Amino acid sequence: MRIVLLVLPCLIVAMSSCQKQSSSPDKGVSLALNDRRKQTLKDIRYDVIFDIPSQKSQQIQGVIQITFNLNALDSALVLDFNADSSFVKHVRIKDKQVDYQFVNEHIIIPSRYLNEGGNSIQISFIAGNLSLNCSEDYLYTLFVPDRASTCFPLFDQPNLKASYQLTLKTPGDWEAVSNGKLISKAREGERGVYRFAETKPISSYLFAFAAGKFFKASKQIDGREMTMYYRETDTAKVNRNRDEVFELHAKSLAWLEDYTAVSYPFGKFDFVLLPSFQYGGMEHPGAVFYNESALFLDENPSVNRLMARASVIAHESAHMWFGDLVTMDWFNDVWLKEVFANFMAAKIVQPSFPEINHELRFLLAHYPNAYEIDRTRGTNPILQELGNLKNAGTLYGAIIYMKAPIVMRKLEKMIGADLMQQSLREYLRTYAFKNARWDDLIGIIDRQTPQNIAQWSNVWVKTPGMPAYEIGEKDYKTILTQVTDSVSGRIWEQPLTSKERDTQDGKLVFPNGDGIGYGYFRMDSLSKRYFITHYNEQDSIFSDPVFKGAMWVNIWEGFLRESQSNPEALIDDLLETLPKENNPLLIDYMLGILQTNWWIFAGQQIREAKQESAEKLIWKLLIDTKDKGIKTSYFRAFKNLVQTPPGLEKLRSLWNGKLDVKDLVLSEDDKISMAYELALKQPEVSGAVLQEQLRNTKNPDRKARFQFVIPALDSAETVRDRFFESLQNETNREKEAWVIEALGFLHHPLRARGAVKYLRPSLNILKEIQLTGDIFFPTRWLHGTFSGHSSREAAQVVNAFLAENQDYPQFLENKILQETDMLQRAAR
């Protein structure tokens, strides 16, 4: 018999006369609950069974045996289970069913049932599905940061590392993979039973499994066997990418073992490629999950796509040491694992791409994305405060992924690469299979250097924003002077350089010419004009790709900040210089600026005046370039910007195969994206184009995604209205990548005027989005909603919402301010 008591705070007091707890635990895991459990619990082990039915609509049954040592009996035991109370079937201790309470997503067990020392609790349950990403023929878990407890009962906090032993019962034709090594696979009638070995101690957010109809490929490199699980049905694409994917993993793991002097800590190494996966990758030890499209590339990928693939593999591999072996103590230090993953990834990929200018790549991959947040009113420090794990997902973003590696590189330059490596080796040795904080690492470094690293860290890591600099003069020398900071007395310590050129107009100064300084470096109009007119001049300054990248970053930052910016002039400058550029990294960045300026700042009148000339130039560059990757970049820019009848006819001829461009190989994804653009820009043929593409799409996962997106492209506003209304229902937002793609078309600049009515309802459900979606979904929901808007009307919707919600959660208000910053600048 299952006993569930009604919950009132006073009832908890009655549970035991010696219990200190006198009120309900908050939803989520509060810092107080985290600290209490960290002090009293250890040696945790989970033995869990999931019985996965053949139908997606059926519930998953589960049983978990939790063993642990407890060193105090002065309060009730609090387990986390963020599901409906009816999902708890029974709780047993020593084969006897015991009383418990279900309070605010917690199972509370009175201390009278527990022992000081060893304990074992068995719970039968129905698995919650918030973090079970289910399709008809496969599913996978995603438990970061606190979502394990939405699936099954446990202690869901990162500093209670535990061993997991998993058994999965699945439909008989499914494969299954988890963190532990597969130790047996059996059949029970029509069912498969997979039993996995016990894991090393890991944090709850790193436990994972996937099951379903997957293909498998295995390879052994230097004695290490790896298995890849995937869904892609295009065998040519798989064969083209498979060996390189294995090689990149092998190189990354070997490099990390050498750098850290620590062997790979988790035994077996598998990885799972998932269609429409929410992230680029997720670092589950022994079972890394990836977005399939990030690893299986189309033919002739750009150098940025190749580098991105190598980087995400290196990033997730680095997490095996930084994040998995040593894990942050509390999620306010989540950036600590991410910064080392990105920092190491940048080092790992360099030997594989000797032809790439890695200084330029680091500049363009990190600085613009970090500035995109740091220039906004909603920016945040790298190290953020966190009172409850339920809000941990809001800490993620460009500051921890992009600014933090910049700061870490500055630290390495300050103390030297050798001391950095020595310190990280000590850090890993000291905290292996344990938890650590940023200040623990700073303490290790501080003991070995006379520099005041803690003081430097307080500015760069613990305060928000970015410095701004003006050109000044001291002792007859040009210097960069920090503008008075918004925080009193704050000095951003960093070395700064400028490039100079004497001209007939006087001395011109190009600030931050080496691209290393972080901040806003204001350029005067003469220097900007000279840079454009002398672009690619063959001398030591203007032929340097890093210098050119740094100047383009300065120009774009200045454009966004200056009140009298001229969108048409910037378009002219980009169209003038693109034919002179042959560096693929610079071309991709310049095309990105062009497209953002075109749709957000230029306005319809300027676009119409420039449309024909822009299309013709980009098409000519597409045809003329011999570089296959650059050709792909120009194709994607052309597809995005095209609107004239002749240009759309070219696009349609590429789509239906009547036009063939040498060395431009179009994949099924490309054909789908072209169909989207044609449907959007030629409403009179949209139905026919979309239905033809749907018939021609062979891959079942891509077909399902395509069917989901179609209503967002419909030429009838009433259909789009119904589609948007459907997104108010959480069930219809399960496939987050599909939702974000659809939002991009629903709010496309060509449809923005009619989509303003969707903005307030989208803001109204942001709290729900944050609680029910994965960690990046609130930001992506906002970005997909607002990135196509540039009108004052749209900006007023945001301003009114914030004015009417003065007590809105700060972490979500910051996300709104970050993702509507471009809209506000455009409206001004």
ZAMARGU-4260 file (C-alpha; in steps of 0.2 Angstrom, whole numbers, plus 5000, padded with zeros to 4 digits):
<rodrens>
0) 5000/5000/5000 | 5007/5017/4995 | 5005/5030/5008 | 5005/5049/5003 | 5001/5062/5016
5) 4994/5079/5013 | 5008/5092/5015 | 5007/5106/5027 | 5023/5113/5035 | 5017/5108/5052
10) 5016/5090/5047 | 5034/5089/5044 | 5038/5095/5062 | 5028/5080/5068 | 5038/5067/5058
15) 5051/5065/5072 | 5053/5074/5088 | 5072/5076/5085 | 5071/5083/5068 | 5076/5101/5065
20) 5067/5104/5049 | 5052/5115/5052 | 5046/5120/5035 | 5044/5113/5018 | 5059/5113/5007
25) 5059/5124/4992 | 5056/5118/4975 | 5073/5114/4966 | 5088/5112/4977 | 5092/5127/4987
30) 5109/5132/4993 | 5105/5127/5011 | 5098/5110/5006 | 5114/5108/4995 | 5125/5112/5010
35) 5116/5101/5022 | 5116/5086/5011 | 5134/5088/5006 | 5139/5088/5025 | 5129/5073/5030
40) 5129/5061/5014 | 5143/5051/5006 | 5146/5034/4997 | 5131/5036/4987 | 5126/5022/4974
45) 5111/5020/4963 | 5105/5004/4955 | 5091/5009/4943 | 5080/5000/4931 | 5070/5008/4917
50) 5057/4998/4908 | 5054/5007/4891 | 5038/5003/4882 | 5037/5001/4863 | 5024/5016/4862
55) 5030/5034/4865 | 5013/5037/4873 | 5016/5024/4886 | 5024/5027/4903 | 5041/5021/4908
60) 5041/5011/4924 | 5056/5012/4935 | 5064/5005/4951 | 5079/5012/4960 | 5089/5006/4975
65) 5098/5020/4983 | 5112/5016/4995 | 5122/5029/5005 | 5130/5033/5022 | 5122/5046/5033
70) 5132/5054/5047 | 5117/5063/5056 | 5099/5059/5061 | 5093/5076/5066 | 5082/5079/5051
75) 5072/5070/5038 | 5080/5064/5022 | 5076/5074/5007 | 5076/5066/4990 | 5073/5076/4974
80) 5059/5070/4962 | 5052/5084/4951 | 5037/5075/4945 | 5019/5072/4950 | 5017/5065/4967
85) 5007/5050/4959 | 5023/5045/4950 | 5029/5038/4967 | 5022/5020/4968 | 5030/5015/4984
90) 5045/5018/4996 | 5053/5003/5004 | 5067/5001/5017 | 5072/4983/5022 | 5058/4976/5012
95) 5045/4986/5021 | 5035/5000/5014 | 5037/5016/5024 | 5028/5033/5026 | 5035/5047/5017
100) 5029/5065/5012 | 5029/5072/4994 | 5033/5091/4996 | 5038/5103/4983 | 5046/5091/4971
105) 5054/5081/4985 | 5052/5064/4994 | 5054/5067/5012 | 5058/5051/5023 | 5057/5053/5042
110) 5074/5050/5051 | 5066/5036/5061 | 5067/5024/5047 | 5086/5028/5044 | 5102/5023/5052
115) 5118/5033/5056 | 5130/5024/5044 | 5124/5013/5030 | 5106/5015/5023 | 5097/5007/5008
120) 5080/5014/5001 | 5070/5006/4986 | 5058/5017/4977 | 5046/5011/4963 | 5041/5025/4952
125) 5035/5031/4935 | 5048/5041/4926 | 5045/5059/4923 | 5047/5064/4904 | 5053/5082/4906
130) 5071/5076/4902 | 5067/5061/4892 | 5068/5066/4874 | 5056/5054/4866 | 5053/5050/4848
135) 5043/5035/4842 | 5059/5025/4838 | 5072/5032/4850 | 5074/5042/4866 | 5088/5050/4875
140) 5091/5058/4892 | 5098/5076/4895 | 5100/5079/4914 | 5110/5095/4915 | 5109/5105/4926
145) 5096/5098/4938 | 5085/5087/4927 | 5089/5070/4933 | 5076/5073/4946 | 5063/5076/4933
150) 5065/5058/4928 | 5069/5048/4944 | 5072/5051/4963 | 5089/5055/4968 | 5100/5068/4977
155) 5102/5079/4962 | 5116/5091/4965 | 5134/5091/4958 | 5144/5089/4974 | 5135/5072/4978
160) 5145/5061/4966 | 5139/5044/4965 | 5141/5027/4956 | 5127/5022/4944 | 5122/5004/4939
165) 5109/5004/4925 | 5097/4991/4918 | 5087/4996/4903 | 5072/4985/4896 | 5068/4990/4878
170) 5059/4985/4863 | 5068/4970/4856 | 5075/4979/4840 | 5083/4994/4849 | 5101/4997/4854
175) 5105/5005/4870 | 5120/5015/4877 | 5125/5022/4894 | 5140/5029/4904 | 5145/5011/4910
180) 5151/4997/4899 | 5138/4985/4892 | 5141/4969/4902 | 5126/4959/4896 | 5112/4959/4883
185) 5098/4947/4884 | 5081/4944/4877 | 5065/4942/4887 | 5052/4938/4874 | 5050/4953/4862
190) 5060/4963/4874 | 5079/4967/4875 | 5087/4969/4892 | 5103/4979/4893 | 5114/4978/4909
195) 5128/4991/4911 | 5143/4991/4923 | 5144/5002/4938 | 5151/5019/4934 | 5165/5028/4942
200) 5158/5042/4954 | 5150/5055/4943 | 5138/5070/4946 | 5120/5067/4943 | 5119/5078/4928
205) 5132/5067/4919 | 5122/5051/4921 | 5114/5047/4904 | 5107/5034/4892 | 5100/5033/4875
210) 5090/5019/4867 | 5082/5016/4850 | 5084/5011/4832 | 5102/5017/4830 | 5116/5011/4818
215) 5133/5007/4825 | 5151/5009/4820 | 5166/5004/4830 | 5185/5008/4828 | 5200/5005/4838
220) 5214/5018/4837 | 5230/5016/4847 | 5222/5003/4858 | 5207/5012/4862 | 5190/5005/4856
225) 5176/5018/4852 | 5159/5015/4846 | 5148/5028/4837 | 5129/5027/4837 | 5119/5037/4824
230) 5103/5039/4815 | 5109/5046/4798 | 5102/5036/4783 | 5113/5044/4770 | 5127/5031/4769
235) 5138/5042/4758 | 5137/5056/4771 | 5141/5043/4785 | 5156/5035/4775 | 5163/5052/4771
240) 5164/5058/4789 | 5165/5042/4799 | 5184/5040/4800 | 5188/5058/4803 | 5176/5058/4817
245) 5185/5044/4825 | 5202/5051/4822 | 5197/5068/4830 | 5191/5059/4846 | 5207/5049/4846
250) 5218/5065/4844 | 5209/5074/4857 | 5210/5061/4870 | 5228/5058/4867 | 5233/5076/4868
255) 5223/5078/4884 | 5232/5063/4892 | 5248/5071/4888 | 5244/5088/4894 | 5236/5083/4910
260) 5247/5068/4914 | 5231/5059/4919 | 5225/5044/4909 | 5207/5044/4902 | 5197/5042/4918
265) 5181/5033/4913 | 5186/5016/4904 | 5175/5014/4889 | 5172/5028/4876 | 5156/5029/4866
270) 5147/5043/4858 | 5129/5045/4851 | 5124/5057/4836 | 5107/5063/4838 | 5096/5073/4826
275) 5090/5090/4832 | 5100/5088/4848 | 5098/5103/4859 | 5117/5107/4860 | 5132/5105/4850
280) 5137/5091/4862 | 5135/5085/4880 | 5150/5077/4889 | 5142/5062/4898 | 5158/5051/4903
285) 5158/5036/4892 | 5143/5041/4882 | 5145/5058/4874 | 5130/5065/4865 | 5132/5076/4849
290) 5121/5085/4837 | 5122/5074/4822 | 5123/5088/4809 | 5138/5095/4819 | 5149/5079/4815
295) 5141/5073/4799 | 5146/5087/4787 | 5139/5090/4770 | 5152/5089/4755 | 5163/5104/4753
300) 5161/5111/4771 | 5168/5128/4774 | 5184/5129/4785 | 5173/5136/4799 | 5162/5121/4799
305) 5177/5109/4799 | 5185/5119/4813 | 5168/5119/4822 | 5167/5100/4821 | 5185/5098/4827
310) 5182/5110/4841 | 5166/5103/4848 | 5174/5085/4848 | 5189/5093/4857 | 5178/5102/4869
315) 5168/5087/4874 | 5183/5077/4876 | 5191/5090/4887 | 5176/5089/4898 | 5181/5071/4903
320) 5195/5079/4914 | 5188/5096/4916 | 5170/5094/4922 | 5168/5075/4924 | 5184/5070/4933
325) 5184/5086/4943 | 5167/5095/4944 | 5162/5112/4950 | 5155/5111/4968 | 5140/5122/4964
330) 5133/5127/4948 | 5138/5146/4950 | 5155/5139/4945 | 5148/5130/4929 | 5159/5142/4919
335) 5174/5133/4926 | 5171/5117/4917 | 5166/5126/4901 | 5181/5138/4901 | 5193/5124/4902
340) 5184/5114/4888 | 5185/5129/4876 | 5202/5134/4882 | 5209/5116/4879 | 5199/5114/4863
345) 5207/5129/4855 | 5224/5121/4859 | 5219/5104/4853 | 5213/5108/4836 | 5228/5119/4831
350) 5239/5104/4825 | 5226/5097/4814 | 5224/5114/4805 | 5241/5120/4801 | 5235/5131/4787
355) 5223/5141/4798 | 5228/5157/4807 | 5223/5152/4824 | 5225/5169/4832 | 5212/5175/4819
360) 5201/5160/4823 | 5201/5163/4841 | 5198/5182/4839 | 5183/5179/4828 | 5176/5164/4837
365) 5176/5172/4854 | 5176/5191/4854 | 5161/5196/4844 | 5150/5183/4853 | 5156/5189/4870
370) 5153/5207/4865 | 5136/5203/4860 | 5131/5201/4878 | 5144/5212/4887 | 5138/5227/4877
375) 5120/5225/4884 | 5111/5231/4899 | 5108/5213/4904 | 5126/5207/4905 | 5132/5197/4919
380) 5149/5192/4927 | 5158/5176/4922 | 5155/5169/4940 | 5137/5172/4945 | 5127/5170/4961
385) 5115/5155/4962 | 5103/5153/4976 | 5094/5137/4969 | 5098/5124/4956 | 5082/5126/4947
390) 5089/5142/4940 | 5105/5135/4935 | 5101/5134/4917 | 5100/5153/4916 | 5119/5155/4920
395) 5123/5148/4903 | 5127/5159/4888 | 5141/5168/4878 | 5149/5175/4894 | 5154/5158/4900
400) 5157/5150/4883 | 5166/5165/4874 | 5172/5178/4887 | 5179/5165/4899 | 5191/5158/4887
405) 5197/5175/4883 | 5200/5178/4901 | 5208/5162/4903 | 5220/5165/4889 | 5225/5182/4898
410) 5228/5172/4914 | 5240/5160/4904 | 5249/5175/4896 | 5251/5183/4914 | 5258/5167/4923
415) 5266/5158/4908 | 5260/5142/4899 | 5272/5131/4910 | 5265/5137/4926 | 5247/5136/4919
420) 5250/5117/4915 | 5258/5113/4931 | 5244/5121/4941 | 5230/5112/4931 | 5239/5095/4934
425) 5240/5099/4953 | 5221/5104/4952 | 5216/5087/4943 | 5227/5077/4955 | 5220/5085/4971
430) 5202/5085/4966 | 5200/5069/4955 | 5183/5062/4956 | 5178/5076/4968 | 5172/5094/4967
435) 5181/5111/4966 | 5179/5129/4965 | 5187/5143/4954 | 5195/5150/4970 | 5203/5133/4973
440) 5212/5134/4957 | 5217/5152/4960 | 5224/5147/4977 | 5235/5134/4968 | 5241/5147/4956
445) 5243/5161/4969 | 5255/5150/4979 | 5267/5149/4964 | 5268/5167/4958 | 5271/5184/4966
450) 5257/5192/4955 | 5241/5196/4963 | 5230/5184/4953 | 5215/5185/4965 | 5214/5204/4963
455) 5215/5202/4944 | 5201/5189/4945 | 5190/5200/4955 | 5188/5212/4941 | 5188/5200/4926
460) 5179/5185/4933 | 5167/5192/4947 | 5161/5209/4939 | 5151/5211/4923 | 5154/5222/4908
465) 5168/5227/4897 | 5180/5242/4897 | 5180/5255/4884 | 5195/5264/4877 | 5200/5281/4869
470) 5215/5286/4860 | 5226/5297/4870 | 5244/5303/4871 | 5257/5302/4884 | 5276/5307/4883
475) 5273/5311/4865 | 5267/5293/4862 | 5250/5287/4857 | 5242/5276/4871 | 5225/5269/4874
480) 5216/5276/4889 | 5202/5267/4898 | 5186/5277/4899 | 5180/5280/4916 | 5172/5264/4922
485) 5154/5262/4927 | 5160/5253/4943 | 5170/5265/4953 | 5189/5262/4953 | 5188/5247/4942
490) 5203/5245/4932 | 5204/5231/4918 | 5222/5225/4919 | 5228/5220/4901 | 5241/5224/4889
495) 5236/5235/4874 | 5243/5239/4857 | 5239/5250/4843 | 5245/5251/4825 | 5249/5268/4817
500) 5251/5275/4800 | 5257/5292/4794 | 5247/5299/4780 | 5244/5316/4772 | 5230/5318/4784
505) 5241/5316/4799 | 5244/5301/4810 | 5231/5287/4810 | 5229/5276/4824 | 5221/5258/4823
510) 5218/5253/4841 | 5220/5235/4847 | 5229/5230/4831 | 5234/5213/4837 | 5216/5208/4842
515) 5221/5203/4860 | 5214/5217/4870 | 5196/5215/4876 | 5184/5230/4876 | 5177/5243/4865
520) 5190/5252/4855 | 5183/5267/4847 | 5190/5271/4829 | 5189/5288/4822 | 5181/5291/4805
525) 5198/5294/4795 | 5205/5278/4802 | 5190/5268/4797 | 5189/5276/4779 | 5208/5273/4777
530) 5206/5255/4782 | 5193/5252/4769 | 5201/5261/4754 | 5218/5253/4758 | 5211/5236/4761
535) 5222/5221/4757 | 5237/5233/4754 | 5253/5223/4753 | 5262/5229/4768 | 5266/5222/4786
540) 5250/5229/4793 | 5236/5229/4781 | 5240/5211/4774 | 5239/5204/4792 | 5223/5194/4794
545) 5222/5196/4812 | 5224/5215/4810 | 5210/5215/4798 | 5199/5204/4809 | 5202/5216/4824
550) 5197/5231/4813 | 5181/5223/4807 | 5177/5219/4825 | 5180/5238/4830 | 5170/5244/4815
555) 5155/5233/4819 | 5156/5238/4838 | 5157/5256/4833 | 5142/5254/4821 | 5131/5247/4835
560) 5136/5260/4848 | 5137/5276/4838 | 5121/5286/4837 | 5124/5292/4819 | 5129/5275/4811
565) 5125/5273/4792 | 5119/5256/4787 | 5120/5260/4769 | 5138/5265/4770 | 5143/5249/4780
570) 5134/5239/4766 | 5145/5248/4753 | 5161/5245/4763 | 5158/5227/4764 | 5153/5224/4746
575) 5168/5234/4741 | 5180/5224/4752 | 5173/5206/4750 | 5180/5204/4732 | 5197/5208/4739
580) 5197/5195/4753 | 5201/5177/4751 | 5203/5172/4770 | 5188/5160/4773 | 5187/5166/4792
585) 5186/5184/4787 | 5174/5181/4773 | 5162/5172/4785 | 5163/5186/4798 | 5160/5199/4785
590) 5146/5190/4777 | 5138/5189/4795 | 5139/5207/4798 | 5132/5211/4780 | 5117/5200/4783
595) 5113/5206/4801 | 5115/5224/4795 | 5104/5221/4780 | 5089/5214/4789 | 5090/5223/4805
600) 5097/5240/4802 | 5096/5244/4784 | 5077/5246/4782 | 5067/5242/4767 | 5071/5257/4757
605) 5090/5254/4758 | 5088/5235/4754 | 5077/5239/4739 | 5091/5251/4732 | 5105/5239/4735
610) 5096/5222/4732 | 5101/5220/4714 | 5119/5225/4715 | 5121/5215/4731 | 5114/5199/4724
615) 5124/5200/4708 | 5140/5203/4717 | 5138/5189/4729 | 5132/5177/4715 | 5148/5182/4705
620) 5159/5179/4720 | 5150/5162/4722 | 5154/5157/4704 | 5171/5164/4703 | 5179/5157/4719
625) 5189/5141/4718 | 5188/5137/4736 | 5174/5125/4739 | 5171/5130/4757 | 5170/5149/4753
630) 5159/5144/4738 | 5147/5136/4751 | 5148/5152/4762 | 5143/5163/4747 | 5129/5151/4743
635) 5122/5153/4760 | 5123/5172/4760 | 5115/5173/4743 | 5101/5161/4749 | 5098/5173/4764
640) 5098/5189/4755 | 5090/5185/4738 | 5073/5194/4733 | 5074/5199/4715 | 5064/5189/4702
645) 5080/5184/4693 | 5089/5179/4709 | 5074/5169/4715 | 5074/5160/4699 | 5092/5155/4701
650) 5088/5149/4718 | 5073/5139/4712 | 5084/5132/4698 | 5097/5126/4711 | 5083/5119/4721
655) 5075/5109/4707 | 5091/5103/4699 | 5090/5113/4683 | 5105/5124/4687 | 5122/5116/4692
660) 5136/5126/4699 | 5153/5118/4698 | 5159/5112/4715 | 5143/5118/4724 | 5137/5101/4731
665) 5119/5103/4738 | 5114/5091/4752 | 5096/5087/4758 | 5098/5100/4771 | 5102/5113/4758
670) 5087/5108/4748 | 5076/5110/4763 | 5083/5127/4767 | 5081/5133/4749 | 5063/5127/4749
675) 5060/5137/4765 | 5067/5153/4757 | 5057/5151/4742 | 5041/5148/4752 | 5045/5164/4762
680) 5049/5175/4747 | 5037/5168/4734 | 5021/5165/4744 | 5011/5161/4727 | 5021/5145/4725
685) 5025/5141/4743 | 5012/5127/4745 | 5019/5118/4729 | 5037/5120/4734 | 5035/5114/4752
690) 5025/5099/4746 | 5037/5094/4733 | 5051/5096/4745 | 5042/5085/4758 | 5040/5071/4745
695) 5058/5072/4740 | 5065/5072/4758 | 5071/5054/4762 | 5078/5055/4780 | 5063/5052/4792
700) 5070/5063/4805 | 5073/5078/4793 | 5055/5074/4786 | 5047/5075/4803 | 5056/5091/4807
705) 5051/5099/4790 | 5033/5094/4793 | 5033/5103/4810 | 5041/5119/4802 | 5029/5121/4787
710) 5015/5130/4796 | 5027/5144/4801 | 5030/5147/4783 | 5012/5147/4777 | 5006/5162/4767
715) 4990/5162/4777 | 4992/5173/4793 | 4978/5162/4801 | 4988/5147/4799 | 5003/5155/4806
720) 4992/5161/4821 | 4986/5144/4825 | 5004/5137/4824 | 5010/5151/4836 | 4995/5147/4848
725) 5000/5129/4848 | 5017/5133/4855 | 5009/5139/4871 | 5007/5121/4875 | 5022/5113/4882
730) 5019/5097/4873 | 5022/5106/4856 | 5038/5113/4862 | 5047/5096/4865 | 5058/5096/4850
735) 5066/5113/4854 | 5077/5114/4839 | 5062/5112/4828 | 5053/5126/4838 | 5068/5138/4836
740) 5069/5135/4817 | 5050/5138/4815 | 5051/5154/4826 | 5065/5161/4814 | 5052/5160/4799
745) 5037/5166/4810 | 5047/5182/4815 | 5057/5184/4799 | 5060/5202/4794 | 5048/5200/4779
750) 5035/5194/4791 | 5039/5205/4806 | 5026/5218/4805 | 5012/5204/4806 | 5022/5195/4820
755) 5022/5209/4833 | 5006/5202/4840 | 5016/5186/4845 | 5029/5196/4855 | 5019/5199/4872
760) 5013/5181/4873 | 5030/5175/4870 | 5037/5185/4884 | 5022/5180/4895 | 5027/5161/4895
765) 5046/5164/4897 | 5045/5158/4915 | 5037/5142/4910 | 5049/5140/4896 | 5063/5142/4908
770) 5056/5128/4920 | 5051/5116/4906 | 5064/5118/4893 | 5083/5114/4892 | 5096/5126/4898
775) 5098/5135/4881 | 5080/5136/4877 | 5075/5152/4886 | 5089/5162/4877 | 5085/5153/4860
780) 5066/5156/4862 | 5070/5175/4865 | 5082/5175/4850 | 5071/5166/4838 | 5057/5178/4843
785) 5065/5195/4843 | 5080/5193/4831 | 5069/5197/4815 | 5062/5213/4823 | 5068/5231/4821
790) 5053/5242/4824 | 5049/5254/4837 | 5033/5245/4840 | 5042/5229/4844 | 5054/5238/4856
795) 5039/5246/4864 | 5031/5229/4868 | 5047/5224/4877 | 5049/5240/4886 | 5030/5239/4892
800) 5033/5221/4898 | 5048/5226/4909 | 5039/5241/4915 | 5024/5231/4920 | 5034/5217/4929
805) 5046/5227/4941 | 5048/5211/4951 | 5052/5200/4937 | 5066/5187/4941 | 5083/5196/4937
810) 5091/5182/4928 | 5076/5181/4916 | 5076/5200/4914 | 5094/5200/4909 | 5090/5187/4896
815) 5077/5198/4889 | 5089/5213/4889 | 5102/5203/4881 | 5092/5196/4867 | 5082/5212/4863
820) 5098/5223/4863 | 5099/5223/4844 | 5080/5227/4842 | 5082/5242/4854 | 5097/5249/4845
825) 5088/5247/4828 | 5073/5256/4835 | 5084/5270/4841
</rodrens>
